[in-house]
Amino acid sequence: MARPQKFNEQQVIAKAMMVFWEHGYSGASIGQLLDEMAISRGTLYNSVGDKDALFKRCLETYADLVDQLFSGTLLNDAKPAQQRMDSFVQLSFADSDMSKLGCLMVNTLCEDDRAVRDVKHLSKSVLTKMEAGFESCFLDIHETHAMTLSPQIAASIMATQIKGARVRQREGVARQVIVKGLQDLLQQLMA
């Protein structure tokens, strides 16, 4: 009888997440995933499940990372609102190999695969939380000075631009260009 293969589940999920992030759900084959994760097909099915279950686990892991980013920036009421939003923009578009792939949540929403439809709600909820974080910041700013736009409209515009900036990032637009554009937009939305 074969012994179960031992592996570090967090490392395996992180490796699978990178494959999905780079190739998308549709473009990532089971073979690519198994090669990258360095586990057998049996181990995958016994420990995580099928490709759909693995993708969902990767999205949940990514959502946890994004929640940490939100907690330290947009939702950190100990800092002034403008600083919270600026920190979010800076950290969201930090230089790294992963950031060049855009946002896994935005990428997932752009996929048109039947299997992805069942997990798009997770991507939507994370991006909705981002928008709510911006709205909270704009509400704080609105309390101290009049803004031309309502905090809700300003947050919607900012969230839309962040999503678009993630696509531009994946297209290879320089981080500095994206961050500068988003910082300029923040200044205009706070006016």
C-alpha positions as CSV (number, residue, x, y, z in Angstrom):
1,M,0.0,0.0,0.0
2,A,1.4,3.4,-1.0
3,R,2.0,5.9,1.8
4,P,0.3,9.3,1.5
5,Q,2.6,11.9,0.1
6,K,3.5,14.6,2.6
7,F,3.6,18.2,1.6
8,N,3.3,21.7,3.0
9,E,-0.3,22.7,2.1
10,Q,0.4,26.5,2.2
11,Q,3.3,26.2,-0.2
12,V,1.3,24.0,-2.5
13,I,-1.6,26.4,-2.6
14,A,0.7,29.3,-3.1
15,K,2.3,27.6,-6.1
16,A,-1.0,26.7,-7.6
17,M,-2.2,30.3,-7.0
18,M,0.7,31.5,-9.1
19,V,-0.2,29.2,-12.0
20,F,-3.8,30.4,-11.9
21,W,-2.7,34.0,-11.5
22,E,-0.4,33.8,-14.6
23,H,-2.5,31.6,-16.8
24,G,-6.1,32.0,-15.5
25,Y,-8.4,29.2,-14.6
26,S,-8.9,28.1,-18.3
27,G,-5.3,28.4,-19.3
28,A,-3.9,26.4,-16.3
29,S,-3.8,22.7,-17.0
30,I,-3.8,20.0,-14.3
31,G,-0.4,19.0,-15.6
32,Q,1.0,22.5,-15.1
33,L,-0.5,22.7,-11.7
34,L,0.8,19.3,-10.6
35,D,4.3,20.1,-12.0
36,E,4.4,23.4,-10.2
37,M,3.0,22.0,-6.9
38,A,5.3,18.9,-7.1
39,I,2.5,16.6,-6.0
40,S,0.7,13.6,-7.6
41,R,-2.7,13.7,-9.1
42,G,-3.9,11.4,-6.3
43,T,-2.5,13.6,-3.7
44,L,-4.3,16.6,-5.2
45,Y,-7.7,14.8,-5.4
46,N,-7.3,13.3,-1.9
47,S,-6.2,16.5,-0.1
48,V,-7.9,19.4,-2.0
49,G,-10.2,17.9,-4.6
50,D,-10.4,18.7,-8.3
51,K,-9.2,21.7,-10.2
52,D,-12.4,23.7,-9.3
53,A,-11.8,23.1,-5.6
54,L,-8.1,24.0,-5.9
55,F,-9.0,27.2,-7.7
56,K,-11.5,28.1,-5.0
57,R,-8.9,27.5,-2.3
58,C,-6.4,29.7,-4.2
59,L,-9.0,32.5,-4.4
60,E,-9.8,32.1,-0.6
61,T,-6.1,32.3,0.2
62,Y,-5.7,35.4,-2.0
63,A,-8.8,37.0,-0.4
64,D,-7.1,36.5,3.0
65,L,-4.0,38.3,1.8
66,V,-6.1,41.1,0.4
67,D,-8.0,41.3,3.7
68,Q,-4.7,41.9,5.5
69,L,-3.9,44.7,3.1
70,F,-7.3,46.3,3.7
71,S,-6.9,46.0,7.5
72,G,-3.5,47.7,7.4
73,T,-4.5,50.5,5.0
74,L,-8.1,51.4,4.1
75,L,-9.7,50.0,7.2
76,N,-7.0,51.3,9.7
77,D,-8.9,54.1,11.4
78,A,-5.8,55.0,13.4
79,K,-4.4,56.8,10.4
80,P,-5.8,59.8,8.5
81,A,-8.1,58.9,5.5
82,Q,-5.8,60.3,2.9
83,Q,-2.8,58.4,4.3
84,R,-4.9,55.1,4.4
85,M,-5.9,55.5,0.7
86,D,-2.3,56.4,-0.4
87,S,-0.9,53.5,1.5
88,F,-3.4,51.2,-0.1
89,V,-2.4,52.4,-3.6
90,Q,1.3,52.2,-2.9
91,L,1.1,48.7,-1.4
92,S,-1.3,47.4,-4.0
93,F,1.1,48.3,-6.8
94,A,4.4,47.5,-5.1
95,D,7.0,46.1,-7.4
96,S,7.0,42.3,-7.3
97,D,6.8,39.4,-9.7
98,M,3.2,38.8,-8.5
99,S,2.1,42.4,-9.1
100,K,3.0,42.2,-12.8
101,L,0.2,39.6,-13.1
102,G,-2.5,42.1,-12.1
103,C,-5.1,41.2,-9.5
104,L,-6.2,37.6,-9.2
105,M,-9.7,38.8,-8.3
106,V,-10.0,41.1,-11.3
107,N,-8.5,38.4,-13.6
108,T,-11.1,36.0,-12.3
109,L,-13.9,38.4,-13.1
110,C,-12.6,38.8,-16.6
111,E,-12.6,35.0,-17.3
112,D,-15.4,33.5,-19.2
113,D,-15.2,29.9,-18.2
114,R,-18.3,28.1,-16.9
115,A,-16.3,26.7,-13.9
116,V,-15.3,30.1,-12.8
117,R,-18.9,31.4,-12.6
118,D,-19.4,29.6,-9.2
119,V,-16.5,31.4,-7.5
120,K,-16.9,34.9,-9.1
121,H,-19.0,35.9,-6.0
122,L,-15.8,35.7,-3.9
123,S,-14.0,38.0,-6.3
124,K,-16.9,40.4,-6.3
125,S,-17.1,40.4,-2.5
126,V,-13.4,41.3,-2.1
127,L,-13.7,44.1,-4.6
128,T,-16.9,45.4,-3.0
129,K,-15.0,45.5,0.4
130,M,-12.3,47.6,-1.3
131,E,-14.9,50.0,-2.5
132,A,-16.4,50.2,1.0
133,G,-13.0,50.9,2.4
134,F,-12.6,53.8,0.0
135,E,-16.1,55.0,0.9
136,S,-15.2,55.0,4.6
137,C,-12.1,57.1,3.8
138,F,-14.0,59.6,1.7
139,L,-16.7,59.8,4.4
140,D,-14.0,60.8,6.9
141,I,-12.7,63.4,4.5
142,H,-16.2,64.7,3.8
143,E,-16.6,65.4,7.5
144,T,-13.7,67.8,7.5
145,H,-14.3,69.6,4.2
146,A,-16.8,69.7,1.4
147,M,-16.2,67.4,-1.5
148,T,-17.6,68.0,-5.0
149,L,-18.7,64.4,-5.3
150,S,-20.5,62.3,-2.7
151,P,-18.2,59.8,-0.8
152,Q,-20.2,57.0,-2.4
153,I,-19.6,58.3,-6.0
154,A,-15.9,59.0,-5.2
155,A,-15.4,55.5,-3.8
156,S,-17.1,54.0,-6.9
157,I,-14.8,55.9,-9.2
158,M,-11.7,55.0,-7.3
159,A,-12.7,51.3,-7.2
160,T,-13.3,51.3,-10.9
161,Q,-10.0,52.9,-11.6
162,I,-8.1,50.5,-9.3
163,K,-9.7,47.6,-11.3
164,G,-8.7,49.2,-14.6
165,A,-5.2,49.9,-13.3
166,R,-4.8,46.2,-12.5
167,V,-5.5,45.4,-16.1
168,R,-3.1,48.1,-17.2
169,Q,-0.5,46.6,-14.9
170,R,-0.9,43.2,-16.5
171,E,-0.5,44.9,-19.9
172,G,3.0,46.1,-18.7
173,V,2.3,49.7,-17.9
174,A,4.9,51.0,-15.4
175,R,4.1,51.0,-11.7
176,Q,5.1,54.6,-11.4
177,V,2.7,55.7,-14.1
178,I,-0.2,53.8,-12.5
179,V,0.5,55.0,-9.0
180,K,0.9,58.6,-10.1
181,G,-2.4,58.5,-12.0
182,L,-4.2,57.0,-9.0
183,Q,-2.7,59.5,-6.6
184,D,-3.7,62.4,-8.9
185,L,-7.2,60.9,-9.1
186,L,-7.4,60.8,-5.3
187,Q,-6.5,64.4,-5.1
188,Q,-9.3,65.3,-7.6
189,L,-11.9,63.2,-5.8
190,M,-11.1,64.8,-2.5
191,A,-11.6,68.3,-3.9
